Amino acid sequence: NSYLLKYKLMRKIFLLLFMLVVSATMTARNMRSLWISMPPSVIPYLDKSKRLEMLDLIDIKAIAEVSNALGEPCRIDTLTGSFLSVQLSDVSSLQMKLLPTSERDTILCLVQSYAAPAVDSRISFYSLDWKELPVPQPDLSLLIVRPDTMTAEEFTACKKLLDPLLVSFSLSAERNELTATLSPTLLSKEERDRIEPIIMQRKYKWNGLTFN
């Protein structure tokens, strides 16, 4: 009896581990296939053959760096089962993250960032066959907060210094989270000191519908 119970328990553990490994492998292949099947419009200067070459370099444990069509270095920094981070050039980068939905489906979130020199990021969402989805954007008003010690007039003046409003987004490789930070442009040290009290960094959690 004791031997039979141990056998059944070990069999259940083995099956569970096997299912987890298969699931992780399928997800990893899915992220790789998404990188390969990406439409040219997403990264016009990095064609499919170059993207395949980067994966080949990862497979042989080499640095996944190639030259894009502009002659600039392009490098995959991180590739996991649900996350991809790539430096596209000196001033641009891309992050891709698989996210579960409330309907038990999976969608793809993209964060494309440009630094010239302040970082400006764009978020977009796609189905796994690369159809863009109308997912609500995070509430950026949470990034600007008026301290109790600041007058309404000073708060209004500080907000004007943030125009245009540029935001740097970063997806977490481990968690379904999005970090947002304001990127003030062309401000003097005095102006940066003025706006510092009203700027907040925020982490938005994915709830199956949007980041909030």
N, CA, C and O of each residue as an XYZ file, in Angstrom:
848
protein
N       0.825     -1.206      0.000
C       0.000      0.000      0.000
C       0.863      1.262      0.000
O       0.653      2.172     -0.802
N       1.834      1.302      0.909
C       2.723      2.456      1.018
C       3.503      2.656     -0.287
O       3.667      3.781     -0.757
N       3.975      1.557     -0.857
C       4.728      1.640     -2.113
C       3.829      2.148     -3.244
O       4.249      2.956     -4.072
N       2.583      1.656     -3.262
C       1.631      2.061     -4.312
C       1.295      3.537     -4.208
O       1.194      4.226     -5.223
N       1.119      4.032     -2.978
C       0.809      5.453     -2.780
C       1.972      6.325     -3.232
O       1.780      7.353     -3.881
N       3.190      5.896     -2.878
C       4.378      6.649     -3.294
C       4.499      6.660     -4.816
O       4.870      7.676     -5.403
N       4.190      5.537     -5.452
C       4.276      5.437     -6.911
C       3.287      6.384     -7.575
O       3.616      7.073     -8.540
N       2.045      6.407     -7.031
C       1.016      7.274     -7.607
C       1.376      8.747     -7.421
O       1.153      9.575     -8.305
N       1.943      9.054     -6.240
C       2.338     10.437     -5.975
C       3.458     10.873     -6.913
O       3.413     11.965     -7.480
N       4.465     10.011     -7.074
C       5.575     10.328     -7.959
C       5.095     10.470     -9.404
O       5.587     11.315    -10.152
N       4.139      9.641     -9.781
C       3.595      9.711    -11.152
C       2.877     11.036    -11.375
O       3.010     11.639    -12.439
N       2.114     11.498    -10.377
C       1.413     12.778    -10.493
C       2.399     13.934    -10.588
O       2.215     14.859    -11.379
N       3.458     13.868     -9.765
C       4.477     14.923     -9.790
C       5.175     14.955    -11.146
O       5.420     16.026    -11.702
N       5.492     13.779    -11.670
C       6.158     13.699    -12.972
C       5.273     14.281    -14.068
O       5.743     15.039    -14.916
N       3.990     13.923    -14.049
C       3.062     14.430    -15.068
C       2.915     15.942    -14.977
O       2.845     16.631    -15.995
N       2.870     16.457    -13.735
C       2.748     17.897    -13.541
C       3.972     18.620    -14.079
O       3.854     19.625    -14.780
N       5.159     18.095    -13.743
C       6.394     18.710    -14.237
C       6.475     18.645    -15.758
O       6.922     19.589    -16.409
N       6.040     17.525    -16.310
C       6.055     17.378    -17.762
C       5.150     18.402    -18.424
O       5.522     18.997    -19.435
N       3.961     18.613    -17.863
C       3.013     19.586    -18.413
C       3.565     20.999    -18.316
O       3.367     21.808    -19.223
N       4.262     21.305    -17.214
C       4.844     22.632    -17.055
C       5.944     22.871    -18.081
O       6.040     23.949    -18.668
N       6.771     21.848    -18.288
C       7.857     21.973    -19.274
C       7.290     22.147    -20.676
O       7.765     22.987    -21.440
N       6.272     21.352    -21.018
C       5.647     21.456    -22.340
C       5.024     22.828    -22.523
O       5.161     23.444    -23.580
N       4.336     23.309    -21.486
C       3.698     24.624    -21.553
C       4.723     25.728    -21.754
O       4.524     26.620    -22.578
N       5.827     25.672    -20.999
C       6.880     26.685    -21.120
C       7.519     26.635    -22.506
O       7.823     27.672    -23.096
N       7.722     25.414    -23.020
C       8.329     25.264    -24.345
C       7.426     25.830    -25.422
O       7.895     26.511    -26.333
N       6.119     25.549    -25.324
C       5.173     26.070    -26.305
C       5.140     27.590    -26.274
O       5.072     28.237    -27.319
N       5.188     28.168    -25.052
C       5.172     29.621    -24.941
C       6.429     30.220    -25.532
O       6.370     31.230    -26.234
N       7.583     29.595    -25.250
C       8.850     30.103    -25.784
C       8.836     30.061    -27.310
O       9.254     31.016    -27.965
N       8.355     28.957    -27.872
C       8.262     28.872    -29.314
C       7.318     29.939    -29.855
O       7.540     30.504    -30.926
N       6.261     30.203    -29.093
C       5.297     31.198    -29.529
C       5.935     32.575    -29.607
O       5.708     33.303    -30.574
N       6.734     32.947    -28.603
C       7.395     34.250    -28.628
C       8.391     34.319    -29.777
O       8.488     35.341    -30.455
N       9.122     33.250    -29.997
C      10.062     33.217    -31.120
C       9.323     33.357    -32.451
O       9.764     34.082    -33.342
N       8.195     32.654    -32.575
C       7.439     32.731    -33.834
C       6.841     34.114    -34.037
O       6.721     34.576    -35.172
N       6.463     34.782    -32.945
C       5.947     36.146    -33.053
C       7.041     37.102    -33.537
O       6.785     37.995    -34.345
N       8.239     36.907    -33.043
C       9.371     37.725    -33.472
C       9.642     37.523    -34.968
O       9.952     38.475    -35.685
N       9.523     36.284    -35.423
C       9.772     35.980    -36.837
C       8.638     36.492    -37.721
O       8.880     37.038    -38.798
N       7.399     36.313    -37.261
C       6.238     36.666    -38.095
C       5.847     38.140    -37.987
O       4.842     38.554    -38.566
N       6.612     38.921    -37.269
C       6.311     40.350    -37.101
C       6.162     41.044    -38.456
O       7.005     40.857    -39.334
N       5.109     41.839    -38.641
C       4.938     42.569    -39.907
C       6.075     43.565    -40.129
O       6.584     44.139    -39.166
N       6.479     43.779    -41.376
C       7.563     44.718    -41.674
C       7.298     46.126    -41.168
O       8.239     46.877    -40.911
N       6.028     46.495    -41.022
C       5.685     47.854    -40.592
C       6.123     48.142    -39.154
O       6.294     49.304    -38.787
N       6.304     47.109    -38.340
C       6.697     47.320    -36.937
C       8.152     47.775    -36.858
O       8.464     48.750    -36.175
N       9.038     47.072    -37.554
C      10.459     47.466    -37.625
C      10.874     47.433    -39.093
O      11.415     46.426    -39.550
N      10.638     48.491    -39.828
C      10.906     48.475    -41.277
C      12.362     48.222    -41.637
O      12.648     47.729    -42.729
N      13.291     48.550    -40.738
C      14.711     48.451    -41.070
C      15.360     47.174    -40.517
O      16.586     47.065    -40.477
N      14.522     46.197    -40.086
C      15.059     44.915    -39.620
C      14.213     43.808    -40.227
O      13.134     43.503    -39.720
N      14.696     43.200    -41.315
C      13.875     42.240    -42.039
C      13.875     40.871    -41.362
O      14.585     40.642    -40.383
N      13.066     39.974    -41.904
C      12.867     38.653    -41.304
C      14.163     37.855    -41.234
O      14.410     37.169    -40.243
N      14.987     37.934    -42.261
C      16.234     37.167    -42.264
C      17.156     37.610    -41.138
O      17.836     36.781    -40.533
N      17.185     38.904    -40.850
C      18.004     39.422    -39.750
C      17.445     38.963    -38.407
O      18.199     38.635    -37.491
N      16.124     38.942    -38.299
C      15.508     38.490    -37.037
C      15.783     37.007    -36.809
O      16.018     36.578    -35.679
N      15.751     36.230    -37.883
C      16.089     34.806    -37.772
C      17.553     34.615    -37.380
O      17.883     33.746    -36.573
N      18.411     35.427    -37.953
C      19.840     35.343    -37.636
C      20.087     35.608    -36.150
O      20.943     34.967    -35.540
N      19.344     36.545    -35.570
C      19.505     36.851    -34.151
C      19.105     35.660    -33.288
O      19.751     35.381    -32.278
N      18.043     34.953    -33.681
C      17.634     33.758    -32.937
C      18.674     32.653    -33.081
O      18.949     31.930    -32.123
N      19.247     32.521    -34.258
C      20.303     31.516    -34.465
C      21.500     31.793    -33.551
O      22.108     30.867    -33.013
N      21.828     33.069    -33.384
C      22.950     33.438    -32.515
C      22.642     33.091    -31.057
O      23.523     32.655    -30.316
N      21.384     33.290    -30.653
C      20.985     32.911    -29.290
C      21.134     31.407    -29.105
O      21.602     30.949    -28.063
N      20.737     30.643    -30.109
C      20.781     29.182    -30.005
C      22.203     28.647    -29.833
O      22.404     27.591    -29.234
N      23.182     29.375    -30.358
C      24.567     28.915    -30.199
C      25.281     29.665    -29.064
O      26.508     29.646    -28.960
N      24.473     30.329    -28.211
C      24.991     31.026    -27.026
C      25.918     32.188    -27.381
O      26.837     32.509    -26.627
N      25.675     32.812    -28.523
C      26.466     33.975    -28.930
C      25.664     35.252    -28.686
O      24.463     35.187    -28.425
N      26.311     36.399    -28.767
C      25.613     37.673    -28.624
C      24.698     37.865    -29.823
O      25.153     37.818    -30.966
N      23.417     38.080    -29.572
C      22.415     38.166    -30.640
C      22.404     39.565    -31.237
O      21.443     40.315    -31.064
N      23.475     39.911    -31.939
C      23.605     41.253    -32.515
C      23.860     41.179    -34.008
O      24.707     40.417    -34.474
N      23.105     41.991    -34.756
C      23.281     42.103    -36.199
C      23.255     43.582    -36.565
O      22.980     44.435    -35.722
N      23.541     43.873    -37.811
C      23.420     45.243    -38.310
C      22.080     45.383    -39.021
O      21.728     44.554    -39.861
N      21.334     46.431    -38.686
C      20.060     46.640    -39.363
C      20.287     47.299    -40.723
O      21.428     47.534    -41.121
N      19.205     47.595    -41.429
C      19.315     48.151    -42.788
C      19.941     49.538    -42.800
O      20.382     50.012    -43.846
N      19.981     50.193    -41.636
C      20.596     51.514    -41.532
C      22.071     51.422    -41.158
O      22.753     52.437    -41.018
N      22.560     50.179    -40.997
C      23.957     49.978    -40.640
C      24.234     50.125    -39.161
O      25.392     50.216    -38.755
N      23.185     50.149    -38.343
C      23.347     50.303    -36.896
C      23.231     48.951    -36.199
O      22.525     48.068    -36.686
N      23.920     48.773    -35.054
C      23.822     47.502    -34.338
C      22.444     47.308    -33.721
O      21.851     48.242    -33.181
N      21.952     46.088    -33.811
C      20.645     45.713    -33.268
C      20.845     44.430    -32.462
O      21.386     43.454    -32.982
N      20.414     44.421    -31.194
C      20.773     43.317    -30.298
C      19.591     42.893    -29.430
O      18.927     43.734    -28.825
N      19.332     41.596    -29.372
C      18.347     41.056    -28.427
C      19.017     40.954    -27.065
O      20.028     40.267    -26.913
N      18.453     41.636    -26.078
C      19.000     41.607    -24.718
C      18.404     40.483    -23.888
O      19.107     39.836    -23.112
N      17.090     40.248    -24.053
C      16.399     39.252    -23.239
C      15.358     38.528    -24.083
O      14.592     39.158    -24.812
N      15.337     37.203    -23.982
C      14.300     36.395    -24.621
C      13.884     35.298    -23.655
O      14.685     34.433    -23.301
N      12.623     35.340    -23.232
C      12.084     34.302    -22.358
C      10.807     33.760    -22.996
O      10.466     34.088    -24.133
N      10.123     32.932    -22.238
C       8.888     32.365    -22.759
C       7.805     33.380    -23.033
O       6.943     33.153    -23.881
N       7.835     34.503    -22.325
C       6.759     35.482    -22.483
C       7.249     36.901    -22.721
O       6.450     37.837    -22.740
N       8.566     37.074    -22.903
C       9.115     38.431    -22.965
C      10.289     38.501    -23.929
O      11.104     37.582    -24.016
N      10.355     39.620    -24.654
C      11.473     39.885    -25.550
C      11.858     41.348    -25.430
O      10.999     42.229    -25.459
N      13.158     41.605    -25.296
C      13.661     42.974    -25.251
C      14.795     43.102    -26.256
O      15.742     42.316    -26.238
N      14.693     44.102    -27.138
C      15.706     44.268    -28.177
C      16.066     45.736    -28.324
O      15.194     46.604    -28.380
N      17.370     46.001    -28.385
C      17.877     47.349    -28.661
C      18.005     47.465    -30.172
O      18.855     46.815    -30.780
N      17.163     48.290    -30.773
C      17.090     48.366    -32.226
C      18.158     49.269    -32.826
O      18.602     49.046    -33.952
N      18.571     50.290    -32.075
C      19.609     51.222    -32.517
C      20.090     51.979    -31.289
O      19.706     51.652    -30.166
N      20.918     52.975    -31.493
C      21.393     53.778    -30.359
C      20.261     54.526    -29.675
O      20.368     54.862    -28.495
N      19.179     54.791    -30.397
C      18.111     55.637    -29.844
C      16.755     54.934    -29.771
O      15.797     55.530    -29.279
N      16.641     53.715    -30.232
C      15.330     53.061    -30.233
C      15.418     51.643    -29.659
O      16.440     50.968    -29.778
N      14.316     51.213    -29.035
C      14.257     49.878    -28.448
C      12.827     49.349    -28.542
O      11.881     50.103    -28.772
N      12.695     48.049    -28.362
C      11.394     47.392    -28.434
C      11.302     46.339    -27.347
O      12.244     45.582    -27.114
N      10.145     46.301    -26.680
C       9.838     45.231    -25.736
C       8.535     44.565    -26.164
O       7.595     45.233    -26.594
N       8.493     43.238    -26.042
C       7.291     42.471    -26.360
C       6.949     41.591    -25.163
O       7.825     40.962    -24.570
N       5.667     41.557    -24.818
C       5.245     40.796    -23.640
C       3.916     40.103    -23.921
O       2.965     40.735    -24.379
N       3.855     38.800    -23.644
C       2.602     38.060    -23.749
C       1.799     38.246    -22.476
O       2.330     38.104    -21.374
N       0.508     38.565    -22.626
C      -0.342     38.849    -21.476
C      -1.626     38.023    -21.555
O      -2.213     37.885    -22.628
N      -2.063     37.472    -20.410
C      -3.343     36.742    -20.399
C      -4.510     37.728    -20.354
O      -4.404     38.793    -19.746
N      -5.606     37.376    -20.991
C      -6.784     38.244    -20.959
C      -7.840     37.654    -20.032
O      -7.742     36.504    -19.604
N      -8.839     38.455    -19.735
C      -9.934     38.000    -18.870
C     -10.765     36.914    -19.551
O     -11.543     36.227    -18.890
N     -10.607     36.754    -20.863
C     -11.331     35.730    -21.612
C     -10.482     34.474    -21.802
O     -10.773     33.642    -22.661
N      -9.436     34.348    -20.997
C      -8.540     33.182    -21.027
C      -7.839     33.035    -22.372
O      -7.570     31.928    -22.838
N      -7.557     34.159    -22.971
C      -6.816     34.199    -24.220
C      -5.461     34.836    -23.937
O      -5.173     35.189    -22.793
N      -4.634     34.986    -24.951
C      -3.336     35.637    -24.803
C      -3.183     36.694    -25.881
O      -3.481     36.452    -27.050
N      -2.717     37.872    -25.477
C      -2.439     38.934    -26.440
C      -0.999     39.403    -26.276
O      -0.311     39.031    -25.326
N      -0.566     40.215    -27.209
C       0.813     40.688    -27.224
C       0.852     42.187    -26.997
O       0.156     42.944    -27.674
N       1.665     42.614    -26.046
C       1.862     44.037    -25.776
C       3.240     44.451    -26.297
O       4.237     43.771    -26.054
N       3.277     45.566    -27.010
C       4.533     46.114    -27.526
C       4.785     47.481    -26.914
O       3.880     48.312    -26.841
N       6.015     47.711    -26.475
C       6.459     49.041    -26.064
C       7.620     49.439    -26.957
O       8.689     48.830    -26.907
N       7.410     50.457    -27.770
C       8.451     50.984    -28.646
C       8.904     52.328    -28.093
O       8.093     53.230    -27.882
N      10.202     52.454    -27.862
C      10.746     53.652    -27.219
C      11.806     54.303    -28.098
O      12.584     53.635    -28.780
N      11.805     55.641    -28.055
C      12.775     56.431    -28.818
C      13.392     57.457    -27.877
O      12.673     58.137    -27.145
N      14.708     57.575    -27.889
C      15.420     58.507    -27.012
C      16.166     59.516    -27.864
O      17.137     59.183    -28.543
N      15.687     60.785    -27.816
C      16.316     61.777    -28.692
C      16.349     63.197    -28.101
O      15.802     64.102    -28.731
N      16.955     63.444    -26.934
C      17.492     62.443    -25.996
C      16.457     61.964    -24.972
O      16.629     60.894    -24.388
N      15.375     62.743    -24.740
C      14.354     62.304    -23.794
C      13.628     61.089    -24.367
O      13.401     61.005    -25.574
N      13.269     60.154    -23.494
C      12.637     58.912    -23.952
C      11.139     59.130    -24.153
O      10.453     59.656    -23.276
N      10.651     58.725    -25.300
C       9.225     58.776    -25.605
C       8.798     57.379    -26.037
O       9.341     56.827    -26.994
N       7.825     56.806    -25.331
C       7.399     55.430    -25.599
C       5.976     55.374    -26.127
O       5.142     56.230    -25.833
N       5.729     54.340    -26.917
C       4.398     54.092    -27.465
C       3.996     52.665    -27.126
O       4.781     51.733    -27.300
N       2.765     52.499    -26.640
C       2.253     51.173    -26.310
C       1.234     50.757    -27.363
O       0.394     51.553    -27.783
N       1.321     49.503    -27.782
C       0.318     48.957    -28.688
C       0.060     47.497    -28.326
O       0.888     46.849    -27.685
N      -1.084     46.994    -28.741
C      -1.480     45.624    -28.412
C      -1.901     44.901    -29.685
O      -2.498     45.488    -30.587
N      -1.573     43.606    -29.735
C      -1.870     42.821    -30.930
C      -2.385     41.436    -30.535
O      -2.067     40.914    -29.466
N      -3.187     40.861    -31.426
C      -3.507     39.450    -31.305
C      -2.275     38.661    -31.742
O      -1.311     39.243    -32.238
N      -2.301     37.346    -31.563
C      -1.127     36.542    -31.901
C      -0.929     36.380    -33.406
O       0.090     35.847    -33.845
N      -1.906     36.841    -34.201
C      -1.713     36.879    -35.656
C      -1.512     38.323    -36.130
O      -1.750     38.642    -37.295
N      -1.078     39.178    -35.220
C      -0.642     40.540    -35.511
C      -1.758     41.458    -36.015
O      -1.547     42.274    -36.913
N      -2.943     41.313    -35.427
C      -4.007     42.287    -35.673
C      -4.029     43.244    -34.485
O      -4.132     42.805    -33.339
N      -3.935     44.548    -34.747
C      -3.879     45.514    -33.651
C      -5.206     45.538    -32.896
O      -6.279     45.480    -33.496
N      -5.110     45.624    -31.566
C      -6.286     45.557    -30.696
C      -6.527     46.902    -30.004
O      -5.576     47.593    -29.641
N      -7.797     47.273    -29.823
C      -8.127     48.555    -29.183
C      -8.127     48.467    -27.663
O      -9.164     48.654    -27.027
N      -6.977     48.187    -27.084
C      -6.864     48.078    -25.627
C      -6.665     49.477    -25.034
O      -5.831     50.234    -25.530
N      -7.418     49.837    -23.976
C      -7.267     51.175    -23.366
C      -5.843     51.422    -22.876
O      -5.173     50.514    -22.384
N      -5.400     52.658    -23.020
C      -4.072     53.051    -22.563
C      -4.094     53.305    -21.053
O      -5.153     53.610    -20.505
N      -2.953     53.188    -20.369
C      -2.906     53.488    -18.926
C      -3.196     54.959    -18.661
O      -2.967     55.817    -19.513
N      -3.700     55.228    -17.476
C      -4.066     56.586    -17.078
C      -2.808     57.378    -16.709
O      -2.234     57.180    -15.638
N      -2.384     58.278    -17.609
C      -1.140     59.021    -17.399
C      -1.305     60.155    -16.389
O      -0.310     60.712    -15.923
N      -2.535     60.502    -16.048
C      -2.738     61.568    -15.057
C      -2.172     61.187    -13.697
O      -1.908     62.052    -12.862
N      -1.985     59.875    -13.476
C      -1.436     59.402    -12.196
C       0.040     59.741    -12.038
O       0.596     59.623    -10.947
N       0.676     60.164    -13.135
C       2.104     60.472    -13.085
C       2.381     61.882    -12.589
O       3.528     62.220    -12.296
N       1.345     62.708    -12.492
C       1.508     64.094    -12.042
C       0.594     64.320    -10.844
O      -0.627     64.206    -10.952
N       1.189     64.636     -9.714
C       0.432     64.792     -8.472
C       0.804     66.111     -7.802
O       1.984     66.445     -7.690
N      -0.196     66.853     -7.362
C       0.057     68.124     -6.668
C       0.302     67.869     -5.187
O      -0.578     67.350     -4.501
N       1.485     68.226     -4.680
C       1.754     68.080     -3.239
C       0.869     69.037     -2.429
O       0.462     70.088     -2.924
N       0.584     68.669     -1.211
C      -0.250     69.511     -0.342
C       0.370     70.879     -0.103
O      -0.338     71.862      0.116
N       1.695     70.934     -0.146
C       2.397     72.195      0.145
C       2.516     73.110     -1.077
O       3.051     74.213     -0.968
N       2.027     72.667     -2.232
C       2.171     73.463     -3.462
C       0.864     74.180     -3.785
O      -0.212     73.589     -3.697
N       0.960     75.436     -4.156
C      -0.229     76.199     -4.527
C      -0.747     75.731     -5.885
O      -0.012     75.139     -6.676
N      -2.024     76.007     -6.139
C      -2.626     75.632     -7.410
C      -1.944     76.355     -8.567
O      -1.779     75.791     -9.649
N      -1.546     77.611     -8.333
C      -0.887     78.396     -9.382
C       0.469     77.794     -9.753
O       0.807     77.673    -10.930
N       1.241     77.418     -8.727
C       2.551     76.822     -8.981
C       2.398     75.469     -9.664
O       3.187     75.119    -10.542
N       1.388     74.711     -9.264
C       1.140     73.405     -9.864
C       0.826     73.547    -11.353
O       1.320     72.772    -12.172
N       0.005     74.538    -11.703
C      -0.339     74.792    -13.101
C       0.904     75.189    -13.901
O       1.102     74.744    -15.031
N       1.732     76.035    -13.288
C       2.960     76.476    -13.957
C       3.913     75.300    -14.177
O       4.553     75.204    -15.224
N       4.005     74.415    -13.198
C       4.893     73.245    -13.320
C       4.400     72.288    -14.410
O       5.201     71.725    -15.156
N       3.089     72.110    -14.495
C       2.542     71.217    -15.519
C       2.840     71.738    -16.925
O       3.060     70.954    -17.849
N       2.846     73.065    -17.081
C       3.158     73.651    -18.388
C       4.585     73.330    -18.812
O       4.876     73.225    -20.004
N       5.477     73.174    -17.830
C       6.870     72.837    -18.148
C       6.996     71.415    -18.700
O       8.002     71.069    -19.319
N       5.965     70.596    -18.469
C       5.979     69.214    -18.928
C       5.378     69.051    -20.323
O       5.228     67.931    -20.813
N       5.038     70.162    -20.954
C       4.460     70.123    -22.290
C       5.569     70.264    -23.339
O       6.299     71.255    -23.309
N       5.724     69.301    -24.272
C       4.878     68.124    -24.498
C       5.138     67.018    -23.479
O       6.249     66.866    -22.973
N       4.093     66.252    -23.193
C       4.190     65.202    -22.179
C       4.778     63.937    -22.799
O       4.102     63.235    -23.551
N       6.030     63.654    -22.482
C       6.694     62.450    -22.965
C       6.810     61.451    -21.817
O       7.158     61.820    -20.695
N       6.518     60.199    -22.101
C       6.526     59.163    -21.066
C       7.388     57.997    -21.509
O       7.307     57.545    -22.651
N       8.214     57.515    -20.592
C       9.026     56.321    -20.825
C       8.336     55.124    -20.170
O       8.100     55.130    -18.962
N       8.012     54.098    -20.961
C       7.385     52.878    -20.454
C       8.378     51.728    -20.480
O       9.243     51.655    -21.353
N       8.241     50.834    -19.513
C       9.084     49.640    -19.477
C       8.271     48.456    -18.960
O       7.671     48.532    -17.887
N       8.251     47.372    -19.717
C       7.549     46.159    -19.309
C       8.451     45.309    -18.423
O       9.668     45.280    -18.610
N       7.852     44.620    -17.459
C       8.604     43.712    -16.599
C       8.753     42.365    -17.286
O       7.796     41.844    -17.860
N       9.951     41.802    -17.226
C      10.185     40.479    -17.810
C       9.539     39.382    -16.968
O       9.101     38.364    -17.504
N       9.477     39.590    -15.646
C       8.997     38.549    -14.732
C       7.509     38.676    -14.388
O       6.831     37.669    -14.181
N       7.009     39.899    -14.329
C       5.634     40.116    -13.882
C       4.834     40.842    -14.954
O       5.406     41.455    -15.856
N       3.510     40.772    -14.854
C       2.640     41.472    -15.799
C       2.445     42.912    -15.328
O       1.357     43.313    -14.914
N       3.533     43.671    -15.404
C       3.546     45.045    -14.915
C       4.181     45.967    -15.950
O       4.990     45.555    -16.780
N       3.777     47.232    -15.862
C       4.303     48.267    -16.733
C       4.735     49.444    -15.862
O       3.936     49.972    -15.089
N       5.994     49.854    -15.985
C       6.494     51.010    -15.235
C       6.491     52.223    -16.149
O       6.936     52.156    -17.294
N       5.977     53.343    -15.623
C       5.893     54.574    -16.407
C       6.612     55.703    -15.680
O       6.445     55.890    -14.475
N       7.418     56.456    -16.433
C       8.170     57.588    -15.897
C       8.101     58.737    -16.888
O       8.259     58.533    -18.092
N       7.866     59.935    -16.392
C       7.848     61.103    -17.271
C       9.250     61.432    -17.761
O      10.231     61.216    -17.049
N       9.345     61.959    -18.992
C      10.632     62.320    -19.590
C      10.625     63.794    -19.982
O      10.378     64.127    -21.141
N      10.897     64.684    -19.014
C      10.912     66.120    -19.334
C      11.980     66.441    -20.381
O      13.039     65.815    -20.412
N      11.688     67.418    -21.232
C      12.630     67.761    -22.299
C      13.107     69.204    -22.180
O      12.352     70.097    -21.796
N      14.370     69.408    -22.516
C      14.972     70.736    -22.668
C      14.660     71.678    -21.497
O      14.276     72.829    -21.704
N      14.825     71.184    -20.288
C      14.585     72.002    -19.103
C      15.907     72.354    -18.432
O      16.860     71.575    -18.443
N      15.938     73.544    -17.850
C      17.108     73.946    -17.075
C      17.096     73.224    -15.738
O      16.097     72.605    -15.372
N      18.205     73.302    -15.008
C      18.267     72.672    -13.684
C      17.216     73.273    -12.758
O      16.589     72.557    -11.978
N      17.026     74.568    -12.843
C      16.030     75.232    -11.998
C      14.624     74.725    -12.312
O      13.828     74.493    -11.402
N      14.321     74.554    -13.587
C      12.994     74.057    -13.976
C      12.804     72.609    -13.546
O      11.715     72.222    -13.122
N      13.868     71.803    -13.655
C      13.770     70.413    -13.215
C      13.542     70.324    -11.710
O      12.798     69.463    -11.240
N      14.174     71.204    -10.966
C      13.970     71.241     -9.520
C      12.525     71.615     -9.187
O      11.958     71.124     -8.211
N      11.941     72.484    -10.002
C      10.554     72.912     -9.760
C       9.558     71.781     -9.983
O       8.609     71.620     -9.216
N       9.781     70.991    -11.048
C       8.801     69.949    -11.378
C       9.008     68.649    -10.606
O       8.119     67.798    -10.572
N      10.177     68.495     -9.987
C      10.477     67.231     -9.290
C       9.404     66.834     -8.278
O       9.061     65.654     -8.204
N       8.850     67.788     -7.480
C       7.853     67.374     -6.478
C       6.536     66.853     -7.061
O       5.788     66.174     -6.357
N       6.234     67.153     -8.330
C       4.935     66.742     -8.882
C       5.025     65.478     -9.733
O       4.003     64.932    -10.148
N       6.261     65.008     -9.995
C       6.442     63.844    -10.867
C       6.453     62.557    -10.050
O       7.171     62.446     -9.056
N       5.655     61.591    -10.477
C       5.591     60.301     -9.811
C       5.899     59.188    -10.801
O       5.416     59.203    -11.933
N       6.699     58.229    -10.374
C       6.857     57.011    -11.163
C       5.758     56.043    -10.748
O       5.460     55.908     -9.561
N       5.158     55.373    -11.721
C       4.039     54.475    -11.422
C       4.276     53.092    -12.004
O       4.877     52.929    -13.066
N       3.777     52.095    -11.262
C       3.740     50.734    -11.779
C       2.277     50.358    -12.000
O       1.464     50.389    -11.076
N       1.966     50.009    -13.224
C       0.612     49.599    -13.573
C       0.570     48.079    -13.674
O       1.451     47.466    -14.277
N      -0.449     47.478    -13.087
C      -0.596     46.022    -13.132
C      -1.631     45.643    -14.187
O      -2.654     46.311    -14.336
N      -1.358     44.579    -14.906
C      -2.276     44.080    -15.918
C      -3.436     43.339    -15.244
O      -3.209     42.441    -14.434
N      -4.679     43.712    -15.576
C      -5.850     43.091    -14.936
C      -6.643     42.197    -15.878
O      -7.761     41.787    -15.569
N      -6.048     41.899    -17.037
C      -6.740     41.077    -18.009
C      -7.426     41.884    -19.094
O      -7.824     41.351    -20.131
N      -7.560     43.197    -18.836
C      -8.189     44.097    -19.803
C      -7.287     45.249    -20.197
O      -7.240     45.651    -21.360
N      -6.561     45.782    -19.201
C      -5.663     46.910    -19.426
C      -4.693     47.016    -18.275
O      -4.811     46.286    -17.292
N      -3.722     47.930    -18.386
C      -2.831     48.231    -17.274
C      -3.477     49.330    -16.435
O      -3.828     50.389    -16.953
N      -3.634     49.072    -15.132
C      -4.224     50.106    -14.261
C      -3.557     50.097    -12.894
O      -3.916     50.892    -12.026
